[in-house]
Amino acid sequence: MRVLVIDDDKLVVTSLKTILEADAEIQVVGTGTSGQEAVELYQQTKPEILLMDIRMEGMTGIEAAEIILAADPEAKILFLTTFSDDEYIASALRLGAKGYLLKQNYESIIPSLKAVQMGLRVFGDQIMTKMPLSLDTGKAGTAEYDLNERELAIITHVANGLSNKEIARALYLSEGTVRNYISAILEKLQLRDRTQLAIFYYKNLKG
């Protein structure tokens, strides 16, 4: 397995390279410390998997992933970060990232890389606590979840990162109405917050 490692902390990069290359099945084909290097090295090395940090000065991992996936929609990107911020998780999923792990779980990195190589998506335990159990199910139509056309439109806008104000403007509704819709949708689907709703959309509703 050919892996490209990107992290703005050089010590972390060195540690990751050592950990990964201890496994005979893994070859680290390149390392870098910025989003810009990630874009350049991905083109040069054509790795099977890009293991990348999110928060980096200049170009972030999310921004680098957008560029890489635009050029290669089949790219397999696994984010490794110290942050379990809801916004980052939602952004990673919107992009089509194959996983999101926290750095403190070093022992899970190699198994996660192998899972991604097999076509699976992986998330660390602390990330999974932010996801509803229903995400384990396959995609299904809106009928199964008793969603009408307006509710689906709102869910789609939430998944695309729009605020209540932006959704209201797009659907010609008041912010209060949008807020009420979202509350009702969360209750109907037994989800906790907007992040879970976005994740639900990408796992269960998006074609």
C-alpha positions in Angstrom: 0.0 0.0 0.0 1.5 3.3 -1.1 0.7 6.1 1.4 1.4 9.9 1.3 1.7 11.5 4.7 1.0 15.2 5.3 1.1 17.1 8.6 2.4 20.5 9.6 4.3 19.1 12.6 7.5 17.6 11.3 7.8 15.4 14.4 4.4 14.0 13.7 5.4 13.3 10.1 8.5 11.5 11.2 6.6 9.5 13.8 3.9 8.5 11.3 6.4 7.4 8.7 8.2 5.2 11.3 4.9 3.7 12.5 3.6 3.0 9.0 6.8 1.6 7.6 7.0 -0.9 10.5 4.3 -2.7 8.6 5.7 -4.6 5.6 2.6 -3.9 3.5 3.0 -0.2 3.7 5.3 2.1 1.7 5.4 5.8 2.6 5.9 7.3 -0.9 6.2 10.9 0.3 5.8 13.3 3.2 5.0 17.0 3.4 4.0 19.7 5.9 1.4 21.8 4.1 -1.7 21.7 2.1 0.1 23.0 -0.9 2.7 20.2 -0.6 -0.2 17.7 -0.4 -1.5 18.8 -3.7 1.9 18.8 -5.4 3.0 15.5 -3.9 -0.2 13.7 -4.6 0.2 14.5 -8.3 3.9 13.4 -8.2 3.5 10.2 -6.2 0.0 9.0 -7.0 -0.5 7.3 -3.6 -3.2 4.8 -2.9 -4.1 6.7 0.2 -3.4 10.3 1.4 -3.1 10.5 5.2 -3.4 14.2 6.0 -3.9 16.7 8.8 -6.7 19.3 8.6 -5.5 22.4 10.4 -2.4 23.7 8.6 -1.2 27.2 7.9 -1.9 28.6 4.5 -3.9 25.9 2.7 -5.8 23.6 5.1 -6.2 19.9 4.6 -9.9 20.4 3.7 -8.9 22.9 1.0 -6.1 20.6 -0.3 -8.6 17.7 -0.4 -11.0 19.8 -2.5 -8.4 20.4 -5.1 -7.2 16.8 -5.1 -10.7 15.3 -5.4 -11.6 17.8 -8.1 -8.7 16.4 -10.2 -9.1 12.8 -9.0 -12.6 11.9 -7.7 -11.3 8.4 -6.8 -8.7 9.8 -4.4 -8.7 8.1 -1.0 -8.1 10.7 1.7 -8.0 9.8 5.4 -7.9 12.8 7.7 -5.8 12.5 10.9 -6.2 15.4 13.3 -6.3 16.5 16.9 -9.7 18.1 16.4 -13.1 16.4 16.6 -14.9 19.7 15.6 -18.3 19.1 14.2 -17.7 21.5 11.3 -14.5 19.6 10.3 -16.3 16.2 10.4 -19.2 17.5 8.2 -16.7 19.2 5.8 -14.7 15.9 5.5 -17.9 14.0 4.8 -19.1 16.5 2.2 -15.9 16.2 0.4 -16.0 12.4 0.2 -13.2 11.7 2.6 -12.7 8.0 3.5 -12.3 8.6 7.2 -11.5 10.9 10.1 -9.2 9.8 12.9 -7.9 11.5 16.0 -4.1 11.7 16.4 -4.1 10.2 19.9 -5.4 6.9 18.5 -2.1 5.9 16.8 -2.8 2.2 17.2 -5.9 2.6 14.9 -4.1 4.2 12.0 -2.7 1.1 10.2 -6.0 -0.9 10.6 -7.8 2.2 9.3 -5.6 2.5 6.3 -6.1 -1.1 5.4 -9.9 -0.7 5.7 -9.8 2.4 3.4 -7.7 0.4 0.9 -10.5 -2.2 0.9 -13.1 0.5 0.1 -14.5 1.1 3.5 -15.0 4.4 5.4 -13.5 4.6 8.9 -14.0 6.9 11.9 -12.3 6.9 15.3 -14.4 5.9 18.3 -14.6 9.6 19.5 -15.9 10.6 16.1 -18.5 7.8 16.0 -20.0 9.1 19.2 -21.1 12.1 17.1 -22.9 9.9 14.6 -26.3 8.2 15.0 -26.6 4.4 15.0 -28.7 4.6 11.9 -25.7 5.5 9.8 -24.8 1.8 9.7 -27.7 1.2 7.3 -27.5 1.4 3.6 -28.9 4.2 1.5 -32.7 4.3 1.2 -35.3 6.5 -0.3 -37.0 9.3 1.5 -40.2 7.3 1.8 -38.6 5.0 4.3 -37.8 8.0 6.6 -41.2 9.6 6.0 -39.6 12.8 4.5 -41.5 15.1 2.2 -40.0 17.2 -0.6 -39.6 20.3 1.6 -37.9 18.4 4.4 -35.5 16.8 2.0 -34.7 20.2 0.5 -33.9 21.5 4.0 -31.8 18.5 4.8 -29.8 18.9 1.6 -29.1 22.5 2.3 -28.0 21.7 5.8 -25.7 19.0 4.4 -24.2 21.5 2.1 -23.3 23.8 5.0 -26.0 26.5 4.6 -27.1 28.5 7.7 -30.8 28.8 8.6 -30.7 32.3 7.1 -29.3 31.0 3.8 -31.8 28.2 3.7 -34.7 30.6 4.4 -33.5 32.8 1.5 -33.2 29.8 -0.9 -36.6 28.3 -0.1 -38.5 31.6 0.5 -39.2 30.8 4.1 -38.7 32.7 7.3 -35.7 31.7 9.5 -38.2 30.7 12.3 -39.9 28.3 9.9 -36.6 26.8 8.8 -35.6 26.4 12.5 -38.9 24.7 13.2 -38.5 22.4 10.3 -35.0 21.4 11.3 -36.2 20.7 14.9 -39.0 18.5 13.6 -36.7 16.7 11.2 -34.2 16.0 14.0 -36.9 14.6 16.2 -38.4 12.5 13.3 -35.0 10.9 12.5 -33.9 10.7 16.1 -30.8 12.8 15.5 -29.1 15.1 17.9 -27.8 18.1 15.8 -27.1 19.5 12.4 -23.8 17.6 12.1 -25.6 14.3 12.5 -28.2 15.4 10.0 -25.5 16.2 7.4 -23.9 12.8 8.1 -27.3 11.1 7.8 -27.8 12.8 4.4 -24.5 11.6 3.0 -24.9 8.1 4.3 -28.5 7.4 3.6 -30.1 9.9 1.2 -27.5 11.2 -1.3 -27.6 9.1 -4.5 
